[in-house]
Amino acid sequence: MGRTVVLALPDFSAEISTLFDSNECKIIPRHDFDYAKATMDEAVLFKDANSSHDVECIFEARLTDATSGYAQELIDLLVQRTRSRRNILERPDPVSEIALRRRIRELMVLLRGNDIWIYTTTVHRTLPERDTLQPEGEPRDYQYRLVIAFAPPGEYGEESLRVPVDNGQPYVLRPWKEIAGKAEK
């Protein structure tokens, strides 16, 4: 009676083993892609916003007047929690944090009820922004960026979404053997 559906998932084992077995440096471009994971946990969003410097939004779903209002309010609440917008030395008020987290959870439920899922990833950015490799010895800064994508649910229950990310500048990924060798010394 029931049908069995077999999904062919991509095999990333070759890519992963290449990363660990390779003796070559790899240049990671400034504009790249990452996989954002679906979330329904307001604690994750709150924590990621608190530890990020800024928020980037990607819209993959069609928004109505109501859903665009929910998305806008959610983004506003999360942006207020970023390191660039709040006083990081000020101790948070627990009562206002509970109310804020409750509202974030309500907005997430309202969006999900309209078939708009929230996918997130955090990007470790290297600054200053540039499109070329940074010269050796030049000072650099690092920041985290929270990337939020509003998209429909996965067609076959997938809980990840490929999203564009900005790494700030290209960088060289050293071979794992070289990194592990330095750690042993």
mmCIF file of the C-alpha atoms, coordinates in Angstrom:
data_MODEL
# 
_entry.id   MODEL 
# 
loop_
_atom_site.group_PDB 
_atom_site.id 
_atom_site.type_symbol 
_atom_site.label_atom_id 
_atom_site.label_alt_id 
_atom_site.label_comp_id 
_atom_site.label_asym_id 
_atom_site.label_entity_id 
_atom_site.label_seq_id 
_atom_site.pdbx_PDB_ins_code 
_atom_site.Cartn_x 
_atom_site.Cartn_y 
_atom_site.Cartn_z 
_atom_site.occupancy 
_atom_site.B_iso_or_equiv 
_atom_site.pdbx_formal_charge 
_atom_site.auth_seq_id 
_atom_site.auth_comp_id 
_atom_site.auth_asym_id 
_atom_site.auth_atom_id 
_atom_site.pdbx_PDB_model_num 
ATOM 1   C CA . MET A 1 1   ? 0.000  0.000  0.000  1.00 0.00 ? 1   MET A CA 1 
ATOM 2   C CA . GLY A 1 2   ? 2.588  2.583  1.081  1.00 0.00 ? 2   GLY A CA 1 
ATOM 3   C CA . ARG A 1 3   ? 5.285  3.848  -1.226 1.00 0.00 ? 3   ARG A CA 1 
ATOM 4   C CA . THR A 1 4   ? 8.900  3.994  -0.264 1.00 0.00 ? 4   THR A CA 1 
ATOM 5   C CA . VAL A 1 5   ? 10.756 7.044  -1.474 1.00 0.00 ? 5   VAL A CA 1 
ATOM 6   C CA . VAL A 1 6   ? 14.518 6.804  -1.708 1.00 0.00 ? 6   VAL A CA 1 
ATOM 7   C CA . LEU A 1 7   ? 16.324 10.101 -1.780 1.00 0.00 ? 7   LEU A CA 1 
ATOM 8   C CA . ALA A 1 8   ? 19.704 10.390 -3.425 1.00 0.00 ? 8   ALA A CA 1 
ATOM 9   C CA . LEU A 1 9   ? 21.723 12.662 -1.172 1.00 0.00 ? 9   LEU A CA 1 
ATOM 10  C CA . PRO A 1 10  ? 24.999 14.164 -2.365 1.00 0.00 ? 10  PRO A CA 1 
ATOM 11  C CA . ASP A 1 11  ? 28.130 12.395 -1.187 1.00 0.00 ? 11  ASP A CA 1 
ATOM 12  C CA . PHE A 1 12  ? 30.343 14.959 0.519  1.00 0.00 ? 12  PHE A CA 1 
ATOM 13  C CA . SER A 1 13  ? 32.855 12.379 1.769  1.00 0.00 ? 13  SER A CA 1 
ATOM 14  C CA . ALA A 1 14  ? 35.137 12.989 -1.233 1.00 0.00 ? 14  ALA A CA 1 
ATOM 15  C CA . GLU A 1 15  ? 35.172 16.747 -0.581 1.00 0.00 ? 15  GLU A CA 1 
ATOM 16  C CA . ILE A 1 16  ? 35.791 16.254 3.139  1.00 0.00 ? 16  ILE A CA 1 
ATOM 17  C CA . SER A 1 17  ? 38.596 13.745 2.607  1.00 0.00 ? 17  SER A CA 1 
ATOM 18  C CA . THR A 1 18  ? 40.138 16.111 0.026  1.00 0.00 ? 18  THR A CA 1 
ATOM 19  C CA . LEU A 1 19  ? 40.204 18.874 2.640  1.00 0.00 ? 19  LEU A CA 1 
ATOM 20  C CA . PHE A 1 20  ? 42.016 16.677 5.158  1.00 0.00 ? 20  PHE A CA 1 
ATOM 21  C CA . ASP A 1 21  ? 44.275 14.743 2.783  1.00 0.00 ? 21  ASP A CA 1 
ATOM 22  C CA . SER A 1 22  ? 45.320 17.606 0.510  1.00 0.00 ? 22  SER A CA 1 
ATOM 23  C CA . ASN A 1 23  ? 48.821 19.043 0.781  1.00 0.00 ? 23  ASN A CA 1 
ATOM 24  C CA . GLU A 1 24  ? 47.846 22.145 -1.182 1.00 0.00 ? 24  GLU A CA 1 
ATOM 25  C CA . CYS A 1 25  ? 46.607 25.515 -0.003 1.00 0.00 ? 25  CYS A CA 1 
ATOM 26  C CA . LYS A 1 26  ? 43.150 26.465 -1.207 1.00 0.00 ? 26  LYS A CA 1 
ATOM 27  C CA . ILE A 1 27  ? 42.005 30.034 -1.836 1.00 0.00 ? 27  ILE A CA 1 
ATOM 28  C CA . ILE A 1 28  ? 38.522 30.688 -0.448 1.00 0.00 ? 28  ILE A CA 1 
ATOM 29  C CA . PRO A 1 29  ? 36.897 33.526 -2.442 1.00 0.00 ? 29  PRO A CA 1 
ATOM 30  C CA . ARG A 1 30  ? 35.320 36.593 -0.877 1.00 0.00 ? 30  ARG A CA 1 
ATOM 31  C CA . HIS A 1 31  ? 31.890 35.800 -2.324 1.00 0.00 ? 31  HIS A CA 1 
ATOM 32  C CA . ASP A 1 32  ? 31.114 32.151 -1.677 1.00 0.00 ? 32  ASP A CA 1 
ATOM 33  C CA . PHE A 1 33  ? 28.265 29.884 -0.618 1.00 0.00 ? 33  PHE A CA 1 
ATOM 34  C CA . ASP A 1 34  ? 27.400 28.222 2.679  1.00 0.00 ? 34  ASP A CA 1 
ATOM 35  C CA . TYR A 1 35  ? 24.586 26.008 3.914  1.00 0.00 ? 35  TYR A CA 1 
ATOM 36  C CA . ALA A 1 36  ? 22.102 27.620 6.289  1.00 0.00 ? 36  ALA A CA 1 
ATOM 37  C CA . LYS A 1 37  ? 20.155 25.316 8.597  1.00 0.00 ? 37  LYS A CA 1 
ATOM 38  C CA . ALA A 1 38  ? 16.442 25.632 9.346  1.00 0.00 ? 38  ALA A CA 1 
ATOM 39  C CA . THR A 1 39  ? 15.692 26.661 12.911 1.00 0.00 ? 39  THR A CA 1 
ATOM 40  C CA . MET A 1 40  ? 12.621 26.935 15.125 1.00 0.00 ? 40  MET A CA 1 
ATOM 41  C CA . ASP A 1 41  ? 14.614 27.694 18.259 1.00 0.00 ? 41  ASP A CA 1 
ATOM 42  C CA . GLU A 1 42  ? 14.440 31.329 19.352 1.00 0.00 ? 42  GLU A CA 1 
ATOM 43  C CA . ALA A 1 43  ? 17.334 30.736 21.746 1.00 0.00 ? 43  ALA A CA 1 
ATOM 44  C CA . VAL A 1 44  ? 19.614 29.943 18.797 1.00 0.00 ? 44  VAL A CA 1 
ATOM 45  C CA . LEU A 1 45  ? 18.566 33.095 16.924 1.00 0.00 ? 45  LEU A CA 1 
ATOM 46  C CA . PHE A 1 46  ? 18.936 35.244 20.047 1.00 0.00 ? 46  PHE A CA 1 
ATOM 47  C CA . LYS A 1 47  ? 22.384 33.818 20.858 1.00 0.00 ? 47  LYS A CA 1 
ATOM 48  C CA . ASP A 1 48  ? 23.619 34.134 17.269 1.00 0.00 ? 48  ASP A CA 1 
ATOM 49  C CA . ALA A 1 49  ? 22.407 37.750 17.060 1.00 0.00 ? 49  ALA A CA 1 
ATOM 50  C CA . ASN A 1 50  ? 24.091 38.563 20.395 1.00 0.00 ? 50  ASN A CA 1 
ATOM 51  C CA . SER A 1 51  ? 27.447 37.216 19.223 1.00 0.00 ? 51  SER A CA 1 
ATOM 52  C CA . SER A 1 52  ? 27.295 38.692 15.697 1.00 0.00 ? 52  SER A CA 1 
ATOM 53  C CA . HIS A 1 53  ? 28.371 42.134 14.578 1.00 0.00 ? 53  HIS A CA 1 
ATOM 54  C CA . ASP A 1 54  ? 25.611 42.478 11.978 1.00 0.00 ? 54  ASP A CA 1 
ATOM 55  C CA . VAL A 1 55  ? 22.778 40.655 10.201 1.00 0.00 ? 55  VAL A CA 1 
ATOM 56  C CA . GLU A 1 56  ? 22.336 39.921 6.498  1.00 0.00 ? 56  GLU A CA 1 
ATOM 57  C CA . CYS A 1 57  ? 18.949 38.832 5.112  1.00 0.00 ? 57  CYS A CA 1 
ATOM 58  C CA . ILE A 1 58  ? 18.122 36.747 2.076  1.00 0.00 ? 58  ILE A CA 1 
ATOM 59  C CA . PHE A 1 59  ? 14.566 36.386 0.801  1.00 0.00 ? 59  PHE A CA 1 
ATOM 60  C CA . GLU A 1 60  ? 13.806 33.227 -1.162 1.00 0.00 ? 60  GLU A CA 1 
ATOM 61  C CA . ALA A 1 61  ? 10.073 33.207 -0.409 1.00 0.00 ? 61  ALA A CA 1 
ATOM 62  C CA . ARG A 1 62  ? 7.294  35.464 -1.632 1.00 0.00 ? 62  ARG A CA 1 
ATOM 63  C CA . LEU A 1 63  ? 6.098  37.628 1.247  1.00 0.00 ? 63  LEU A CA 1 
ATOM 64  C CA . THR A 1 64  ? 2.574  38.923 1.736  1.00 0.00 ? 64  THR A CA 1 
ATOM 65  C CA . ASP A 1 65  ? 1.750  42.118 3.629  1.00 0.00 ? 65  ASP A CA 1 
ATOM 66  C CA . ALA A 1 66  ? 1.356  40.126 6.838  1.00 0.00 ? 66  ALA A CA 1 
ATOM 67  C CA . THR A 1 67  ? 4.453  37.936 6.438  1.00 0.00 ? 67  THR A CA 1 
ATOM 68  C CA . SER A 1 68  ? 6.622  40.888 5.393  1.00 0.00 ? 68  SER A CA 1 
ATOM 69  C CA . GLY A 1 69  ? 5.548  42.628 8.617  1.00 0.00 ? 69  GLY A CA 1 
ATOM 70  C CA . TYR A 1 70  ? 6.532  39.560 10.665 1.00 0.00 ? 70  TYR A CA 1 
ATOM 71  C CA . ALA A 1 71  ? 9.878  39.275 8.866  1.00 0.00 ? 71  ALA A CA 1 
ATOM 72  C CA . GLN A 1 72  ? 10.606 42.985 9.270  1.00 0.00 ? 72  GLN A CA 1 
ATOM 73  C CA . GLU A 1 73  ? 9.851  42.934 12.993 1.00 0.00 ? 73  GLU A CA 1 
ATOM 74  C CA . LEU A 1 74  ? 11.972 39.804 13.482 1.00 0.00 ? 74  LEU A CA 1 
ATOM 75  C CA . ILE A 1 75  ? 14.911 41.374 11.654 1.00 0.00 ? 75  ILE A CA 1 
ATOM 76  C CA . ASP A 1 76  ? 14.551 44.611 13.655 1.00 0.00 ? 76  ASP A CA 1 
ATOM 77  C CA . LEU A 1 77  ? 14.573 42.684 16.952 1.00 0.00 ? 77  LEU A CA 1 
ATOM 78  C CA . LEU A 1 78  ? 17.646 40.661 15.962 1.00 0.00 ? 78  LEU A CA 1 
ATOM 79  C CA . VAL A 1 79  ? 19.572 43.667 14.605 1.00 0.00 ? 79  VAL A CA 1 
ATOM 80  C CA . GLN A 1 80  ? 19.025 45.474 17.931 1.00 0.00 ? 80  GLN A CA 1 
ATOM 81  C CA . ARG A 1 81  ? 20.836 42.583 19.673 1.00 0.00 ? 81  ARG A CA 1 
ATOM 82  C CA . THR A 1 82  ? 23.955 42.696 17.464 1.00 0.00 ? 82  THR A CA 1 
ATOM 83  C CA . ARG A 1 83  ? 27.287 43.877 18.841 1.00 0.00 ? 83  ARG A CA 1 
ATOM 84  C CA . SER A 1 84  ? 27.228 46.952 16.585 1.00 0.00 ? 84  SER A CA 1 
ATOM 85  C CA . ARG A 1 85  ? 23.868 48.163 17.974 1.00 0.00 ? 85  ARG A CA 1 
ATOM 86  C CA . ARG A 1 86  ? 23.942 47.420 21.704 1.00 0.00 ? 86  ARG A CA 1 
ATOM 87  C CA . ASN A 1 87  ? 26.242 48.370 24.543 1.00 0.00 ? 87  ASN A CA 1 
ATOM 88  C CA . ILE A 1 88  ? 28.149 45.122 25.102 1.00 0.00 ? 88  ILE A CA 1 
ATOM 89  C CA . LEU A 1 89  ? 29.327 46.309 28.526 1.00 0.00 ? 89  LEU A CA 1 
ATOM 90  C CA . GLU A 1 90  ? 25.778 46.813 29.817 1.00 0.00 ? 90  GLU A CA 1 
ATOM 91  C CA . ARG A 1 91  ? 24.300 43.925 31.755 1.00 0.00 ? 91  ARG A CA 1 
ATOM 92  C CA . PRO A 1 92  ? 21.058 42.715 30.090 1.00 0.00 ? 92  PRO A CA 1 
ATOM 93  C CA . ASP A 1 93  ? 17.738 43.003 31.930 1.00 0.00 ? 93  ASP A CA 1 
ATOM 94  C CA . PRO A 1 94  ? 16.363 39.444 32.345 1.00 0.00 ? 94  PRO A CA 1 
ATOM 95  C CA . VAL A 1 95  ? 12.710 40.541 32.191 1.00 0.00 ? 95  VAL A CA 1 
ATOM 96  C CA . SER A 1 96  ? 13.127 42.392 28.891 1.00 0.00 ? 96  SER A CA 1 
ATOM 97  C CA . GLU A 1 97  ? 15.178 39.487 27.493 1.00 0.00 ? 97  GLU A CA 1 
ATOM 98  C CA . ILE A 1 98  ? 12.355 37.048 28.272 1.00 0.00 ? 98  ILE A CA 1 
ATOM 99  C CA . ALA A 1 99  ? 9.815  39.317 26.555 1.00 0.00 ? 99  ALA A CA 1 
ATOM 100 C CA . LEU A 1 100 ? 12.095 39.747 23.544 1.00 0.00 ? 100 LEU A CA 1 
ATOM 101 C CA . ARG A 1 101 ? 12.690 35.997 23.205 1.00 0.00 ? 101 ARG A CA 1 
ATOM 102 C CA . ARG A 1 102 ? 8.938  35.338 23.521 1.00 0.00 ? 102 ARG A CA 1 
ATOM 103 C CA . ARG A 1 103 ? 8.229  37.799 20.686 1.00 0.00 ? 103 ARG A CA 1 
ATOM 104 C CA . ILE A 1 104 ? 10.953 36.249 18.509 1.00 0.00 ? 104 ILE A CA 1 
ATOM 105 C CA . ARG A 1 105 ? 9.368  32.822 19.072 1.00 0.00 ? 105 ARG A CA 1 
ATOM 106 C CA . GLU A 1 106 ? 5.886  34.187 18.200 1.00 0.00 ? 106 GLU A CA 1 
ATOM 107 C CA . LEU A 1 107 ? 7.171  35.714 14.958 1.00 0.00 ? 107 LEU A CA 1 
ATOM 108 C CA . MET A 1 108 ? 8.926  32.479 14.014 1.00 0.00 ? 108 MET A CA 1 
ATOM 109 C CA . VAL A 1 109 ? 5.674  30.537 14.547 1.00 0.00 ? 109 VAL A CA 1 
ATOM 110 C CA . LEU A 1 110 ? 3.683  33.068 12.512 1.00 0.00 ? 110 LEU A CA 1 
ATOM 111 C CA . LEU A 1 111 ? 6.149  32.828 9.622  1.00 0.00 ? 111 LEU A CA 1 
ATOM 112 C CA . ARG A 1 112 ? 6.314  29.032 9.751  1.00 0.00 ? 112 ARG A CA 1 
ATOM 113 C CA . GLY A 1 113 ? 2.512  28.876 9.770  1.00 0.00 ? 113 GLY A CA 1 
ATOM 114 C CA . ASN A 1 114 ? 2.641  30.725 6.437  1.00 0.00 ? 114 ASN A CA 1 
ATOM 115 C CA . ASP A 1 115 ? 5.164  28.211 5.000  1.00 0.00 ? 115 ASP A CA 1 
ATOM 116 C CA . ILE A 1 116 ? 8.145  30.511 5.448  1.00 0.00 ? 116 ILE A CA 1 
ATOM 117 C CA . TRP A 1 117 ? 11.020 28.804 7.194  1.00 0.00 ? 117 TRP A CA 1 
ATOM 118 C CA . ILE A 1 118 ? 13.949 30.594 8.775  1.00 0.00 ? 118 ILE A CA 1 
ATOM 119 C CA . TYR A 1 119 ? 17.388 29.294 7.805  1.00 0.00 ? 119 TYR A CA 1 
ATOM 120 C CA . THR A 1 120 ? 20.513 30.623 9.538  1.00 0.00 ? 120 THR A CA 1 
ATOM 121 C CA . THR A 1 121 ? 24.264 30.416 9.353  1.00 0.00 ? 121 THR A CA 1 
ATOM 122 C CA . THR A 1 122 ? 27.072 32.456 10.875 1.00 0.00 ? 122 THR A CA 1 
ATOM 123 C CA . VAL A 1 123 ? 29.950 33.708 8.739  1.00 0.00 ? 123 VAL A CA 1 
ATOM 124 C CA . HIS A 1 124 ? 33.384 34.546 10.130 1.00 0.00 ? 124 HIS A CA 1 
ATOM 125 C CA . ARG A 1 125 ? 34.379 37.627 8.120  1.00 0.00 ? 125 ARG A CA 1 
ATOM 126 C CA . THR A 1 126 ? 37.871 39.057 7.622  1.00 0.00 ? 126 THR A CA 1 
ATOM 127 C CA . LEU A 1 127 ? 38.114 42.839 7.324  1.00 0.00 ? 127 LEU A CA 1 
ATOM 128 C CA . PRO A 1 128 ? 38.875 45.243 5.704  1.00 0.00 ? 128 PRO A CA 1 
ATOM 129 C CA . GLU A 1 129 ? 36.654 44.214 2.816  1.00 0.00 ? 129 GLU A CA 1 
ATOM 130 C CA . ARG A 1 130 ? 38.554 43.635 -0.429 1.00 0.00 ? 130 ARG A CA 1 
ATOM 131 C CA . ASP A 1 131 ? 38.456 41.424 -3.506 1.00 0.00 ? 131 ASP A CA 1 
ATOM 132 C CA . THR A 1 132 ? 42.154 40.492 -3.461 1.00 0.00 ? 132 THR A CA 1 
ATOM 133 C CA . LEU A 1 133 ? 44.282 38.529 -1.014 1.00 0.00 ? 133 LEU A CA 1 
ATOM 134 C CA . GLN A 1 134 ? 45.570 40.614 1.853  1.00 0.00 ? 134 GLN A CA 1 
ATOM 135 C CA . PRO A 1 135 ? 49.345 41.188 1.864  1.00 0.00 ? 135 PRO A CA 1 
ATOM 136 C CA . GLU A 1 136 ? 51.244 39.204 4.509  1.00 0.00 ? 136 GLU A CA 1 
ATOM 137 C CA . GLY A 1 137 ? 51.668 41.124 7.765  1.00 0.00 ? 137 GLY A CA 1 
ATOM 138 C CA . GLU A 1 138 ? 48.946 43.709 7.087  1.00 0.00 ? 138 GLU A CA 1 
ATOM 139 C CA . PRO A 1 139 ? 46.624 44.106 10.099 1.00 0.00 ? 139 PRO A CA 1 
ATOM 140 C CA . ARG A 1 140 ? 43.154 42.610 9.824  1.00 0.00 ? 140 ARG A CA 1 
ATOM 141 C CA . ASP A 1 141 ? 40.016 42.478 11.886 1.00 0.00 ? 141 ASP A CA 1 
ATOM 142 C CA . TYR A 1 142 ? 37.475 39.694 12.312 1.00 0.00 ? 142 TYR A CA 1 
ATOM 143 C CA . GLN A 1 143 ? 33.708 39.870 12.780 1.00 0.00 ? 143 GLN A CA 1 
ATOM 144 C CA . TYR A 1 144 ? 30.808 37.457 12.789 1.00 0.00 ? 144 TYR A CA 1 
ATOM 145 C CA . ARG A 1 145 ? 27.795 38.005 10.547 1.00 0.00 ? 145 ARG A CA 1 
ATOM 146 C CA . LEU A 1 146 ? 24.457 36.299 11.089 1.00 0.00 ? 146 LEU A CA 1 
ATOM 147 C CA . VAL A 1 147 ? 22.896 35.326 7.756  1.00 0.00 ? 147 VAL A CA 1 
ATOM 148 C CA . ILE A 1 148 ? 19.129 34.742 7.860  1.00 0.00 ? 148 ILE A CA 1 
ATOM 149 C CA . ALA A 1 149 ? 17.250 33.352 4.879  1.00 0.00 ? 149 ALA A CA 1 
ATOM 150 C CA . PHE A 1 150 ? 13.471 33.374 4.602  1.00 0.00 ? 150 PHE A CA 1 
ATOM 151 C CA . ALA A 1 151 ? 12.532 30.516 2.284  1.00 0.00 ? 151 ALA A CA 1 
ATOM 152 C CA . PRO A 1 152 ? 9.838  27.901 1.727  1.00 0.00 ? 152 PRO A CA 1 
ATOM 153 C CA . PRO A 1 153 ? 10.203 24.502 3.407  1.00 0.00 ? 153 PRO A CA 1 
ATOM 154 C CA . GLY A 1 154 ? 12.379 21.956 1.647  1.00 0.00 ? 154 GLY A CA 1 
ATOM 155 C CA . GLU A 1 155 ? 10.517 19.964 -0.969 1.00 0.00 ? 155 GLU A CA 1 
ATOM 156 C CA . TYR A 1 156 ? 11.512 16.598 0.474  1.00 0.00 ? 156 TYR A CA 1 
ATOM 157 C CA . GLY A 1 157 ? 11.982 17.666 4.082  1.00 0.00 ? 157 GLY A CA 1 
ATOM 158 C CA . GLU A 1 158 ? 15.467 19.138 3.622  1.00 0.00 ? 158 GLU A CA 1 
ATOM 159 C CA . GLU A 1 159 ? 16.458 21.365 6.487  1.00 0.00 ? 159 GLU A CA 1 
ATOM 160 C CA . SER A 1 160 ? 19.307 23.221 4.814  1.00 0.00 ? 160 SER A CA 1 
ATOM 161 C CA . LEU A 1 161 ? 19.506 25.874 2.139  1.00 0.00 ? 161 LEU A CA 1 
ATOM 162 C CA . ARG A 1 162 ? 22.474 26.982 0.038  1.00 0.00 ? 162 ARG A CA 1 
ATOM 163 C CA . VAL A 1 163 ? 22.970 30.734 0.561  1.00 0.00 ? 163 VAL A CA 1 
ATOM 164 C CA . PRO A 1 164 ? 25.486 33.275 -0.752 1.00 0.00 ? 164 PRO A CA 1 
ATOM 165 C CA . VAL A 1 165 ? 27.903 34.664 1.847  1.00 0.00 ? 165 VAL A CA 1 
ATOM 166 C CA . ASP A 1 166 ? 30.476 37.458 1.906  1.00 0.00 ? 166 ASP A CA 1 
ATOM 167 C CA . ASN A 1 167 ? 33.693 36.452 3.700  1.00 0.00 ? 167 ASN A CA 1 
ATOM 168 C CA . GLY A 1 168 ? 34.910 40.063 3.664  1.00 0.00 ? 168 GLY A CA 1 
ATOM 169 C CA . GLN A 1 169 ? 37.983 39.170 1.627  1.00 0.00 ? 169 GLN A CA 1 
ATOM 170 C CA . PRO A 1 170 ? 39.503 36.067 0.058  1.00 0.00 ? 170 PRO A CA 1 
ATOM 171 C CA . TYR A 1 171 ? 41.749 33.993 2.312  1.00 0.00 ? 171 TYR A CA 1 
ATOM 172 C CA . VAL A 1 172 ? 44.088 31.049 2.080  1.00 0.00 ? 172 VAL A CA 1 
ATOM 173 C CA . LEU A 1 173 ? 42.983 27.803 3.675  1.00 0.00 ? 173 LEU A CA 1 
ATOM 174 C CA . ARG A 1 174 ? 46.120 25.958 4.743  1.00 0.00 ? 174 ARG A CA 1 
ATOM 175 C CA . PRO A 1 175 ? 46.279 22.161 4.407  1.00 0.00 ? 175 PRO A CA 1 
ATOM 176 C CA . TRP A 1 176 ? 45.076 20.265 7.470  1.00 0.00 ? 176 TRP A CA 1 
ATOM 177 C CA . LYS A 1 177 ? 48.380 18.388 7.721  1.00 0.00 ? 177 LYS A CA 1 
ATOM 178 C CA . GLU A 1 178 ? 50.235 21.704 8.006  1.00 0.00 ? 178 GLU A CA 1 
ATOM 179 C CA . ILE A 1 179 ? 47.871 23.031 10.677 1.00 0.00 ? 179 ILE A CA 1 
ATOM 180 C CA . ALA A 1 180 ? 47.964 19.786 12.684 1.00 0.00 ? 180 ALA A CA 1 
ATOM 181 C CA . GLY A 1 181 ? 51.761 19.681 12.402 1.00 0.00 ? 181 GLY A CA 1 
ATOM 182 C CA . LYS A 1 182 ? 52.098 23.174 13.896 1.00 0.00 ? 182 LYS A CA 1 
ATOM 183 C CA . ALA A 1 183 ? 49.782 22.249 16.755 1.00 0.00 ? 183 ALA A CA 1 
ATOM 184 C CA . GLU A 1 184 ? 51.945 19.238 17.710 1.00 0.00 ? 184 GLU A CA 1 
ATOM 185 C CA . LYS A 1 185 ? 55.140 21.317 17.986 1.00 0.00 ? 185 LYS A CA 1 
# 
